[in-house]
């Protein structure tokens, strides 16, 4: 096995709407949907 090489990965670019959607809005939306679905299942 080889050690993976360090790629030149830049941090999230806040001026890119696609990156904001994928890395911020989508995870928050999934967490909210999870808790809403869990609450409905308990009732």
Buried (B, 14 or more C-beta within 10 A) or exposed (E): EEEEEEEEEEEEEEEEEEEBEEEEEEEEEEEEEEEEEEEEEEE
